[in-house]
Structure formats: structure tokens, C-alpha cells
Amino acid sequence: MANISVFGLGYVGCVGVACLAKLGHHVVGYDIDSNKVDRISRGLATIVERDVDAIMSEGFKAGRISATTSTQDAVTQTEISFLCVGTPNAADGRLNLSFLLSAVQAIGNGLRLKSTFHIVVIRSTVPPGTNDIVSAALEKVSGKKAGINFAVVSNPEFLREGMAVSDFLNPPLTVIGTEDKNALGIMRKIYDPLFSETVEVAPKVAEIIKFVNNSYHALKVTFGNEIGAICKKLDIDSHQVMNLFCKDTQLNISSYYFTPGFAYGGSCLPKDLKGLNFLAQSNQLEVPVLSSIELSNEVHIQRALDRVQATDIRSVGIIGLTFKAGTDDFRNSAAIHLAEAILGKGSTLHVYDRFLNMAQEKETNLRELNEKIPHLLPFLEKTVENVVAKSLLVIITVRNPEVPALISKYPKVHFLDLVRLKDPSIEELPNYEGFCW
Ligand SMILES: NC(=O)c1ccc[n+]([C@@H]2O[C@H](COP(=O)([O-])OP(=O)(O)OC[C@H]3O[C@@H](n4cnc5c(N)ncnc54)[C@H](O)[C@@H]3O)[C@@H](O)[C@H]2O)c1
């Protein structure tokens, strides 16, 4: 069992003290607020929260919980320090790290007096890059070396107030972000009894995941509420609608559609989203989330175009023109917007699309093709390699199995992958670029 100090005794810190003691560790709490230190040192919780009083008292009676007003004692008497201080928004929206850095300064002063290895765990929610900042600050203050005398671990807290103890002990995931193998082993042991999946990631991934999770949770709430407002106007039971929505665990409540890549298109998503926004507008309802989805998609297409322009390459190839792989349907295809904009900028264009070639050969969909995209048909090539051989920049909008080998074969051609080919052998090549990963 470990000796652990907890810096910051608010919601996260108080629950942390009680739960770490429940797991059998000896925990000492520190806070700049002496009232909180005083309460913990008497075995009393600093917050109102289900179950916390009982386990705090249990840990205190077992002699595993104490508190101190000395940061030096908190560091020198423990092997691990959990940072649970507040990181509120500054006026411009960024997270204010001043409380965290002041606690880090105190830990650094304590570290100076230590000869044994110490782990600093960032439990507070922080922006990506904070792990490096904390590490550099600790080196400066303590005179010790990261990776030799200490390690900084990014380990976000996923608890919800009201369910905090249960969430601490049954987390959806345990995320450990560190490059330090020694610290990783020790952290794994701390969380071993929780039976939750532990995932090791780069510190920046561990840092940004809390922003991503909470932003998505906020999106879920507002999406549900906007659907509720529309349904109410139309005299439809919104709870029945959303219950039905949640029953679809293939497309709705699943990882489907969550992979960063290129814009949506096709005959259904754009049309039905417009249809729903029309219902809201015609009922004088403001639905800012639903009404900004289309704009976000357009901005994403523009981002791809900006990237193409920034390469300064005017000989462009596109692999995949229909709205997604496996179909000759090109209605509202984002790749067609790209192709037209690229031509509009005066670049040369070569296109390969297996399904449009098949449609031309089989003479299916021919009338549509000739009516809607006659201006693009002359640029269609019979093979992928033709496109690559005739271009200096190739944009990939569908996963084509022939492409990875061509990326290696044509090192002078730059490949901009909008969908991620998911081939590790090409991702490090200098002529390969992932669009948004
Ligand atoms: N509250 C939640 O549900 C929750 C859940 C997950 C993550 N988080 C994150 O955890 C962090 C803490 O959140 P919280 O709700 O516990 O905040 P809180 O405001 O309840 O507690 C923060 C504590 O830090 C103390 N503090 C400030 N400066 C200090 C210093 N230099 N040294 C020691 N203590 C110091 C404060 O006195 C306070 O008691 C935040 O980054 C928050 O975003 C919160």
C-alpha cells in the first residue's frame, strides 16, 4: 500500500482522500483552506456527497486518513501526490492554472528535500501540454530530474457530483498518461482493485479527453432539449422519441460516425437535417445546435480546401468522388465540392472512382451522371495509378486498398488522406499527411 498526499480538498480531493483510504492506502490531505484541513484531520468530509461521510470516517478510524498544513510534510512523508486543486475558467475561457501551479511550486519545494522517487498525479482537469509545464516547473523548483527523481502522470477524474464515491470506485475507464514506465506500474497497482479498464495513453491524450467528454455530454443535453422543444410544438412525446433513439445501438448510441475524417454528404443526412431545421423555424423555435451542424460541415470542407491551397500544388488528383465508398451515389458529395473548387482555382484534375467507373461501364445512373456532373466526367481515369502518376497532390476520400503501395512507390507525390487509410506502414512517410488526426 502507498503513502499518498492529496493537494486540494474540494469535491475531487475529498472523495479522493476517502476512496484511496478505502483501497487501503495511507492518505494525507492538504489545502490552502485551513477549515478543510481541519475537517479532514478530524475524519470529516468537506463536501455534501452520498456515502462520503461513512467511508471518510471508516478510513479515519483505521488510521489511514490525516491532514496537514505543511506542504513539506505532505510531500516528504509520501511517495505520490495527487493534484486535485480547482482549475476555473479565466475571463477569456481558458482554464486558470494559477492554483495548480502554486501547488506544484509547493510540491517542488518538498521534492528538493527528498532522495526517493516521487510521482505527481494531475487529477484536475487541465489543457493539453500541462503535464510538460508541471514537469518543467518541478525540475526548476526542486533541482531534480523528471524520469529520474520524479514523474508527472496525467490521470483525469471522471466522477460526477452526487455519484462521486460510486464513480471513483467504478470508473468508466482509468486513463493513465505518462511516458514513465516506473510511474505507470505504480499507478496501475493503485487502480488494480477497481476492475475498470486501464488505458495507457500519451499525456496530451489523457489531458484533452476530459474536455472532449464534457463537451460531448453538454452536446447530448442540448441536442435532447432541442428535440424536446420541437416535439413539444408538434404534440409528439419527446421522451418516447429519445427512448427510441437510444434503442438504436448500431448507429446512434455507438462508436459509429465518431471517427475524425471528412465531411458528411449523400442523399439523406443533409436533406433530413434541413427538414428538421425547417420544422423548428416554421414553429418559431431557435435550435442553435441543430441549425449550426450544416455550417460546421461546410467549414470542414473549406478546411480541406484551405489545406489544398496551402500546398501550392496545382496538379491535383482525387481518389473517390461519390459521397462514400461502396455506392455510385454522388448526391451532395463533399468530394464533388472539393473537385469543383479545385478546378475553379485553375488546377489540373485527375479523378479515380471505382463506383462511377462501374456505373459508366454498366450504363446505370448514366443519365444522372451526364446531367449533374458532365463537367467532371472527362477527368475520370480508369485506374488509381493513372491518377497518382499524373498528379503531384493526391486527395484520398475513400479507403482504396491499392493506395498505400502507391504512396511508397511515388515519393514525390504528396498524399492528403481525408479518411485515414489505417495503414501504419505509410503514416510516417514524409509524403503522407492525415487531414484531422
Ligand atoms: N467537481 C467535479 O465533479 C469534478 C469532476 C472531475 C474533475 N474535476 C476537476 O477537478 C478539479 C477540482 O475540482 P473540484 O470540484 O474538486 O474543485 P473545488 O473548488 O471543490 O476544490 C478545489 C480545492 O483546491 C484548493 N486549492 C486551491 N489552491 C490550492 C493550492 N495551491 N494547494 C492546495 N489546495 C488548493 C481549494 O481551496 C479547494 O478546496 C478541477 O480541475 C475540476 O475541473 C471536477
The ligand as an ORCA input file, in Angstrom:
! r2SCAN-3c Opt
* xyz 0 1
  N     -16.324     18.553     -9.293
  C     -16.364     17.584    -10.188
  O     -17.396     16.923    -10.392
  C     -15.144     17.239    -10.976
  C     -15.095     16.023    -11.676
  C     -13.947     15.707    -12.384
  C     -12.889     16.598    -12.426
  N     -12.984     17.790    -11.783
  C     -11.826     18.690    -11.841
  O     -11.086     18.514    -10.644
  C     -10.523     19.756    -10.212
  C     -11.020     20.093     -8.819
  O     -12.415     20.255     -8.888
  P     -13.278     20.405     -7.547
  O     -14.702     20.433     -7.970
  O     -12.817     19.406     -6.542
  O     -12.831     21.872     -7.088
  P     -13.121     22.571     -5.661
  O     -13.191     24.021     -5.929
  O     -14.253     21.897     -4.974
  O     -11.797     22.247     -4.835
  C     -10.562     22.772     -5.152
  C      -9.786     22.906     -3.862
  O      -8.454     23.277     -4.187
  C      -7.995     24.091     -3.116
  N      -6.766     24.806     -3.517
  C      -6.618     25.907     -4.288
  N      -5.313     26.211     -4.404
  C      -4.632     25.267     -3.731
  C      -3.247     25.027     -3.513
  N      -2.308     25.815     -4.025
  N      -2.905     23.954     -2.776
  C      -3.841     23.142     -2.248
  N      -5.159     23.319     -2.433
  C      -5.542     24.350     -3.167
  C      -9.175     24.989     -2.832
  O      -9.070     25.609     -1.581
  C     -10.314     23.973     -2.926
  O     -10.585     23.398     -1.667
  C     -10.921     20.755    -11.288
  O      -9.912     20.811    -12.249
  C     -12.168     20.156    -11.887
  O     -12.385     20.586    -13.214
  C     -14.076     18.114    -11.046
*
